[in-house]
Amino acid sequence: MRGSEIVEEEKKRDHWSPRHQHRRSCSWSGSPCLPPELLRKAESADPDAEKLSLAPISISSTPPPPNRERTRLINRIRHGPGMKLNLDVVRRDSDGNEASGDAELRLRKERLAVCDKECSCIFPYLFLSGRSVAQNLNTLQDSRITHIINCVGFFCPEYFPNDFAYRTLWLQDSQSEDIMCILYDVFDMIENVREQRGGRVLLHCCQGVSRSAALIIAYLMWRKNESFEDAFYEVKSKRNVVSPNMGFLSQLMQWQKRISSPIDREALQIYRIAPQSPYDPLYLVPKYTGPGGIELLDSRGAFLIRFANMLYVWKGRHCDKDMVAVADHAAFQFVRYERAQGPCLFVKEGSELRGFPKVWAVVLESSKPEADEGQLSLYESDYEMYRKAKAGTYVPPVIGSGVPINLPARDETWRQLHGSPTKING
């Protein structure tokens, strides 16, 4: 081993040592966002260009359909006592039958209208709401909110950037939307606020029913070591309209199984570092690519490989260094939130047999017949989008609803707006 390689190995060992204080992987400024002038190009784009509908953005791996056990649990949650509307106040006909579906729908709308104005307190430092609260400065100040996670960049801008620290996500309320890839970044942000004196963070989507609620349920599952069902009912007791879509429910239960089952933790898992959304293409996240082999790896990217609960970062020959850094951050998150074993080992493309021979043998064994390495057409759009965003030439899609994309450019770190102006590290 050459001298430079020995030095590099020592740096990596120190980097993963218990003494090393590694900053959390997601700051409140978020990843560097597109400059406003580029974002505004979307509004002046060719009107005949294809516009984004509110159909799901395709992702690399959609959640599998629920099995019978998960279906029964979902049905019990959706139709159990905690989910049913209180129809005792609704008149029954002379035969004792339930009131009409229209009355039930009207009652649900009334509950939504009431909750729409509520900033629901889950923990003293964690709140849940819809869009109406997010755009009401008085309500936010009365609740002493200091930080806001906006889950619906499609619909809501950062209303008060001079008053609160923001992080905007682009999540659709779709059964195929992947919330797992951003889950640990959200945990990091909430934990950063929890550790501040007087910090309070609000998660909001459009109604505080599905997207932001699913993220808070997941946080309770981790923070309090609760089952999905217990966490769901706890959040439901604080905000009675909570009802994540079926895709989110399935992902949360799959996640519970993954972090609690030793068999699942031992299995081969491959995650690709990729842009989370075409509206924030420099925000990179680990997307689950699946069990598989070399047919999942691309020379332009970084991949996080987990096997036997150990972590490995595979770096392609043409991989951007920022992708490797995100893979490293993701590995730290897996150690913290999924009890994976560190340290993480880094392996360059072409040196797998020397870097992790046993794991690479499993990867080869899991490969499809005639699988080939190189650049995959499946990932082409993501890598091209990222390359253009880095070069400053990327124009995001136009939102069909006409909502302008007007997020400000962010720094890599954020300053507290309330209290000490020092930068926060995890």
Secondary structure as a PSIPRED ss2 file (coil, helix, strand):
# PSIPRED VFORMAT (PSIPRED V4.0)

   1 M C   1.000  0.000  0.000
   2 R C   1.000  0.000  0.000
   3 G H   0.000  1.000  0.000
   4 S H   0.000  1.000  0.000
   5 E H   0.000  1.000  0.000
   6 I H   0.000  1.000  0.000
   7 V H   0.000  1.000  0.000
   8 E H   0.000  1.000  0.000
   9 E H   0.000  1.000  0.000
  10 E H   0.000  1.000  0.000
  11 K H   0.000  1.000  0.000
  12 K H   0.000  1.000  0.000
  13 R H   0.000  1.000  0.000
  14 D H   0.000  1.000  0.000
  15 H H   0.000  1.000  0.000
  16 W C   1.000  0.000  0.000
  17 S C   1.000  0.000  0.000
  18 P C   1.000  0.000  0.000
  19 R C   1.000  0.000  0.000
  20 H C   1.000  0.000  0.000
  21 Q C   1.000  0.000  0.000
  22 H C   1.000  0.000  0.000
  23 R C   1.000  0.000  0.000
  24 R C   1.000  0.000  0.000
  25 S C   1.000  0.000  0.000
  26 C C   1.000  0.000  0.000
  27 S C   1.000  0.000  0.000
  28 W C   1.000  0.000  0.000
  29 S C   1.000  0.000  0.000
  30 G C   1.000  0.000  0.000
  31 S C   1.000  0.000  0.000
  32 P C   1.000  0.000  0.000
  33 C C   1.000  0.000  0.000
  34 L C   1.000  0.000  0.000
  35 P C   1.000  0.000  0.000
  36 P H   0.000  1.000  0.000
  37 E H   0.000  1.000  0.000
  38 L H   0.000  1.000  0.000
  39 L H   0.000  1.000  0.000
  40 R H   0.000  1.000  0.000
  41 K H   0.000  1.000  0.000
  42 A C   1.000  0.000  0.000
  43 E C   1.000  0.000  0.000
  44 S C   1.000  0.000  0.000
  45 A C   1.000  0.000  0.000
  46 D C   1.000  0.000  0.000
  47 P C   1.000  0.000  0.000
  48 D C   1.000  0.000  0.000
  49 A C   1.000  0.000  0.000
  50 E C   1.000  0.000  0.000
  51 K C   1.000  0.000  0.000
  52 L E   0.000  0.000  1.000
  53 S C   1.000  0.000  0.000
  54 L C   1.000  0.000  0.000
  55 A C   1.000  0.000  0.000
  56 P C   1.000  0.000  0.000
  57 I C   1.000  0.000  0.000
  58 S C   1.000  0.000  0.000
  59 I C   1.000  0.000  0.000
  60 S C   1.000  0.000  0.000
  61 S C   1.000  0.000  0.000
  62 T C   1.000  0.000  0.000
  63 P C   1.000  0.000  0.000
  64 P C   1.000  0.000  0.000
  65 P C   1.000  0.000  0.000
  66 P C   1.000  0.000  0.000
  67 N C   1.000  0.000  0.000
  68 R H   0.000  1.000  0.000
  69 E H   0.000  1.000  0.000
  70 R H   0.000  1.000  0.000
  71 T H   0.000  1.000  0.000
  72 R H   0.000  1.000  0.000
  73 L H   0.000  1.000  0.000
  74 I H   0.000  1.000  0.000
  75 N H   0.000  1.000  0.000
  76 R H   0.000  1.000  0.000
  77 I H   0.000  1.000  0.000
  78 R H   0.000  1.000  0.000
  79 H H   0.000  1.000  0.000
  80 G C   1.000  0.000  0.000
  81 P C   1.000  0.000  0.000
  82 G C   1.000  0.000  0.000
  83 M C   1.000  0.000  0.000
  84 K C   1.000  0.000  0.000
  85 L C   1.000  0.000  0.000
  86 N C   1.000  0.000  0.000
  87 L C   1.000  0.000  0.000
  88 D C   1.000  0.000  0.000
  89 V C   1.000  0.000  0.000
  90 V C   1.000  0.000  0.000
  91 R C   1.000  0.000  0.000
  92 R C   1.000  0.000  0.000
  93 D C   1.000  0.000  0.000
  94 S C   1.000  0.000  0.000
  95 D C   1.000  0.000  0.000
  96 G C   1.000  0.000  0.000
  97 N C   1.000  0.000  0.000
  98 E C   1.000  0.000  0.000
  99 A C   1.000  0.000  0.000
 100 S C   1.000  0.000  0.000
 101 G H   0.000  1.000  0.000
 102 D H   0.000  1.000  0.000
 103 A H   0.000  1.000  0.000
 104 E H   0.000  1.000  0.000
 105 L H   0.000  1.000  0.000
 106 R H   0.000  1.000  0.000
 107 L H   0.000  1.000  0.000
 108 R H   0.000  1.000  0.000
 109 K H   0.000  1.000  0.000
 110 E H   0.000  1.000  0.000
 111 R H   0.000  1.000  0.000
 112 L H   0.000  1.000  0.000
 113 A H   0.000  1.000  0.000
 114 V H   0.000  1.000  0.000
 115 C H   0.000  1.000  0.000
 116 D C   1.000  0.000  0.000
 117 K C   1.000  0.000  0.000
 118 E C   1.000  0.000  0.000
 119 C C   1.000  0.000  0.000
 120 S E   0.000  0.000  1.000
 121 C E   0.000  0.000  1.000
 122 I E   0.000  0.000  1.000
 123 F E   0.000  0.000  1.000
 124 P C   1.000  0.000  0.000
 125 Y C   1.000  0.000  0.000
 126 L E   0.000  0.000  1.000
 127 F E   0.000  0.000  1.000
 128 L E   0.000  0.000  1.000
 129 S E   0.000  0.000  1.000
 130 G C   1.000  0.000  0.000
 131 R H   0.000  1.000  0.000
 132 S H   0.000  1.000  0.000
 133 V H   0.000  1.000  0.000
 134 A H   0.000  1.000  0.000
 135 Q C   1.000  0.000  0.000
 136 N C   1.000  0.000  0.000
 137 L H   0.000  1.000  0.000
 138 N H   0.000  1.000  0.000
 139 T H   0.000  1.000  0.000
 140 L H   0.000  1.000  0.000
 141 Q H   0.000  1.000  0.000
 142 D H   0.000  1.000  0.000
 143 S C   1.000  0.000  0.000
 144 R C   1.000  0.000  0.000
 145 I C   1.000  0.000  0.000
 146 T C   1.000  0.000  0.000
 147 H E   0.000  0.000  1.000
 148 I E   0.000  0.000  1.000
 149 I E   0.000  0.000  1.000
 150 N E   0.000  0.000  1.000
 151 C C   1.000  0.000  0.000
 152 V E   0.000  0.000  1.000
 153 G C   1.000  0.000  0.000
 154 F C   1.000  0.000  0.000
 155 F C   1.000  0.000  0.000
 156 C C   1.000  0.000  0.000
 157 P C   1.000  0.000  0.000
 158 E C   1.000  0.000  0.000
 159 Y C   1.000  0.000  0.000
 160 F C   1.000  0.000  0.000
 161 P C   1.000  0.000  0.000
 162 N C   1.000  0.000  0.000
 163 D C   1.000  0.000  0.000
 164 F C   1.000  0.000  0.000
 165 A E   0.000  0.000  1.000
 166 Y E   0.000  0.000  1.000
 167 R E   0.000  0.000  1.000
 168 T E   0.000  0.000  1.000
 169 L C   1.000  0.000  0.000
 170 W E   0.000  0.000  1.000
 171 L C   1.000  0.000  0.000
 172 Q C   1.000  0.000  0.000
 173 D C   1.000  0.000  0.000
 174 S C   1.000  0.000  0.000
 175 Q C   1.000  0.000  0.000
 176 S C   1.000  0.000  0.000
 177 E C   1.000  0.000  0.000
 178 D C   1.000  0.000  0.000
 179 I C   1.000  0.000  0.000
 180 M H   0.000  1.000  0.000
 181 C H   0.000  1.000  0.000
 182 I H   0.000  1.000  0.000
 183 L H   0.000  1.000  0.000
 184 Y H   0.000  1.000  0.000
 185 D H   0.000  1.000  0.000
 186 V H   0.000  1.000  0.000
 187 F H   0.000  1.000  0.000
 188 D H   0.000  1.000  0.000
 189 M H   0.000  1.000  0.000
 190 I H   0.000  1.000  0.000
 191 E H   0.000  1.000  0.000
 192 N H   0.000  1.000  0.000
 193 V H   0.000  1.000  0.000
 194 R H   0.000  1.000  0.000
 195 E C   1.000  0.000  0.000
 196 Q C   1.000  0.000  0.000
 197 R C   1.000  0.000  0.000
 198 G C   1.000  0.000  0.000
 199 G C   1.000  0.000  0.000
 200 R C   1.000  0.000  0.000
 201 V E   0.000  0.000  1.000
 202 L E   0.000  0.000  1.000
 203 L E   0.000  0.000  1.000
 204 H E   0.000  0.000  1.000
 205 C C   1.000  0.000  0.000
 206 C C   1.000  0.000  0.000
 207 Q C   1.000  0.000  0.000
 208 G C   1.000  0.000  0.000
 209 V C   1.000  0.000  0.000
 210 S C   1.000  0.000  0.000
 211 R H   0.000  1.000  0.000
 212 S H   0.000  1.000  0.000
 213 A H   0.000  1.000  0.000
 214 A H   0.000  1.000  0.000
 215 L H   0.000  1.000  0.000
 216 I H   0.000  1.000  0.000
 217 I H   0.000  1.000  0.000
 218 A H   0.000  1.000  0.000
 219 Y H   0.000  1.000  0.000
 220 L H   0.000  1.000  0.000
 221 M H   0.000  1.000  0.000
 222 W H   0.000  1.000  0.000
 223 R H   0.000  1.000  0.000
 224 K C   1.000  0.000  0.000
 225 N C   1.000  0.000  0.000
 226 E C   1.000  0.000  0.000
 227 S C   1.000  0.000  0.000
 228 F H   0.000  1.000  0.000
 229 E H   0.000  1.000  0.000
 230 D H   0.000  1.000  0.000
 231 A H   0.000  1.000  0.000
 232 F H   0.000  1.000  0.000
 233 Y H   0.000  1.000  0.000
 234 E H   0.000  1.000  0.000
 235 V H   0.000  1.000  0.000
 236 K H   0.000  1.000  0.000
 237 S H   0.000  1.000  0.000
 238 K H   0.000  1.000  0.000
 239 R C   1.000  0.000  0.000
 240 N C   1.000  0.000  0.000
 241 V C   1.000  0.000  0.000
 242 V C   1.000  0.000  0.000
 243 S C   1.000  0.000  0.000
 244 P C   1.000  0.000  0.000
 245 N C   1.000  0.000  0.000
 246 M H   0.000  1.000  0.000
 247 G H   0.000  1.000  0.000
 248 F H   0.000  1.000  0.000
 249 L H   0.000  1.000  0.000
 250 S H   0.000  1.000  0.000
 251 Q H   0.000  1.000  0.000
 252 L H   0.000  1.000  0.000
 253 M H   0.000  1.000  0.000
 254 Q H   0.000  1.000  0.000
 255 W H   0.000  1.000  0.000
 256 Q H   0.000  1.000  0.000
 257 K H   0.000  1.000  0.000
 258 R H   0.000  1.000  0.000
 259 I H   0.000  1.000  0.000
 260 S H   0.000  1.000  0.000
 261 S C   1.000  0.000  0.000
 262 P H   0.000  1.000  0.000
 263 I H   0.000  1.000  0.000
 264 D H   0.000  1.000  0.000
 265 R H   0.000  1.000  0.000
 266 E H   0.000  1.000  0.000
 267 A C   1.000  0.000  0.000
 268 L C   1.000  0.000  0.000
 269 Q E   0.000  0.000  1.000
 270 I E   0.000  0.000  1.000
 271 Y E   0.000  0.000  1.000
 272 R E   0.000  0.000  1.000
 273 I E   0.000  0.000  1.000
 274 A E   0.000  0.000  1.000
 275 P E   0.000  0.000  1.000
 276 Q C   1.000  0.000  0.000
 277 S C   1.000  0.000  0.000
 278 P C   1.000  0.000  0.000
 279 Y C   1.000  0.000  0.000
 280 D C   1.000  0.000  0.000
 281 P C   1.000  0.000  0.000
 282 L C   1.000  0.000  0.000
 283 Y C   1.000  0.000  0.000
 284 L E   0.000  0.000  1.000
 285 V E   0.000  0.000  1.000
 286 P E   0.000  0.000  1.000
 287 K E   0.000  0.000  1.000
 288 Y E   0.000  0.000  1.000
 289 T E   0.000  0.000  1.000
 290 G E   0.000  0.000  1.000
 291 P C   1.000  0.000  0.000
 292 G C   1.000  0.000  0.000
 293 G C   1.000  0.000  0.000
 294 I H   0.000  1.000  0.000
 295 E H   0.000  1.000  0.000
 296 L H   0.000  1.000  0.000
 297 L C   1.000  0.000  0.000
 298 D C   1.000  0.000  0.000
 299 S C   1.000  0.000  0.000
 300 R C   1.000  0.000  0.000
 301 G C   1.000  0.000  0.000
 302 A E   0.000  0.000  1.000
 303 F E   0.000  0.000  1.000
 304 L E   0.000  0.000  1.000
 305 I E   0.000  0.000  1.000
 306 R E   0.000  0.000  1.000
 307 F E   0.000  0.000  1.000
 308 A C   1.000  0.000  0.000
 309 N C   1.000  0.000  0.000
 310 M E   0.000  0.000  1.000
 311 L E   0.000  0.000  1.000
 312 Y E   0.000  0.000  1.000
 313 V E   0.000  0.000  1.000
 314 W E   0.000  0.000  1.000
 315 K E   0.000  0.000  1.000
 316 G C   1.000  0.000  0.000
 317 R C   1.000  0.000  0.000
 318 H C   1.000  0.000  0.000
 319 C C   1.000  0.000  0.000
 320 D C   1.000  0.000  0.000
 321 K H   0.000  1.000  0.000
 322 D H   0.000  1.000  0.000
 323 M H   0.000  1.000  0.000
 324 V H   0.000  1.000  0.000
 325 A H   0.000  1.000  0.000
 326 V H   0.000  1.000  0.000
 327 A H   0.000  1.000  0.000
 328 D H   0.000  1.000  0.000
 329 H H   0.000  1.000  0.000
 330 A H   0.000  1.000  0.000
 331 A H   0.000  1.000  0.000
 332 F H   0.000  1.000  0.000
 333 Q H   0.000  1.000  0.000
 334 F H   0.000  1.000  0.000
 335 V H   0.000  1.000  0.000
 336 R H   0.000  1.000  0.000
 337 Y H   0.000  1.000  0.000
 338 E H   0.000  1.000  0.000
 339 R C   1.000  0.000  0.000
 340 A C   1.000  0.000  0.000
 341 Q E   0.000  0.000  1.000
 342 G E   0.000  0.000  1.000
 343 P E   0.000  0.000  1.000
 344 C E   0.000  0.000  1.000
 345 L E   0.000  0.000  1.000
 346 F E   0.000  0.000  1.000
 347 V E   0.000  0.000  1.000
 348 K E   0.000  0.000  1.000
 349 E C   1.000  0.000  0.000
 350 G C   1.000  0.000  0.000
 351 S C   1.000  0.000  0.000
 352 E H   0.000  1.000  0.000
 353 L H   0.000  1.000  0.000
 354 R H   0.000  1.000  0.000
 355 G H   0.000  1.000  0.000
 356 F C   1.000  0.000  0.000
 357 P H   0.000  1.000  0.000
 358 K H   0.000  1.000  0.000
 359 V H   0.000  1.000  0.000
 360 W H   0.000  1.000  0.000
 361 A H   0.000  1.000  0.000
 362 V H   0.000  1.000  0.000
 363 V H   0.000  1.000  0.000
 364 L H   0.000  1.000  0.000
 365 E H   0.000  1.000  0.000
 366 S H   0.000  1.000  0.000
 367 S C   1.000  0.000  0.000
 368 K C   1.000  0.000  0.000
 369 P C   1.000  0.000  0.000
 370 E C   1.000  0.000  0.000
 371 A C   1.000  0.000  0.000
 372 D C   1.000  0.000  0.000
 373 E C   1.000  0.000  0.000
 374 G C   1.000  0.000  0.000
 375 Q C   1.000  0.000  0.000
 376 L C   1.000  0.000  0.000
 377 S H   0.000  1.000  0.000
 378 L H   0.000  1.000  0.000
 379 Y H   0.000  1.000  0.000
 380 E H   0.000  1.000  0.000
 381 S H   0.000  1.000  0.000
 382 D H   0.000  1.000  0.000
 383 Y H   0.000  1.000  0.000
 384 E H   0.000  1.000  0.000
 385 M H   0.000  1.000  0.000
 386 Y H   0.000  1.000  0.000
 387 R H   0.000  1.000  0.000
 388 K H   0.000  1.000  0.000
 389 A H   0.000  1.000  0.000
 390 K H   0.000  1.000  0.000
 391 A H   0.000  1.000  0.000
 392 G C   1.000  0.000  0.000
 393 T C   1.000  0.000  0.000
 394 Y C   1.000  0.000  0.000
 395 V C   1.000  0.000  0.000
 396 P C   1.000  0.000  0.000
 397 P C   1.000  0.000  0.000
 398 V C   1.000  0.000  0.000
 399 I E   0.000  0.000  1.000
 400 G C   1.000  0.000  0.000
 401 S C   1.000  0.000  0.000
 402 G C   1.000  0.000  0.000
 403 V C   1.000  0.000  0.000
 404 P C   1.000  0.000  0.000
 405 I C   1.000  0.000  0.000
 406 N C   1.000  0.000  0.000
 407 L C   1.000  0.000  0.000
 408 P C   1.000  0.000  0.000
 409 A C   1.000  0.000  0.000
 410 R C   1.000  0.000  0.000
 411 D C   1.000  0.000  0.000
 412 E C   1.000  0.000  0.000
 413 T C   1.000  0.000  0.000
 414 W C   1.000  0.000  0.000
 415 R E   0.000  0.000  1.000
 416 Q C   1.000  0.000  0.000
 417 L C   1.000  0.000  0.000
 418 H C   1.000  0.000  0.000
 419 G C   1.000  0.000  0.000
 420 S C   1.000  0.000  0.000
 421 P C   1.000  0.000  0.000
 422 T C   1.000  0.000  0.000
 423 K E   0.000  0.000  1.000
 424 I C   1.000  0.000  0.000
 425 N C   1.000  0.000  0.000
 426 G C   1.000  0.000  0.000
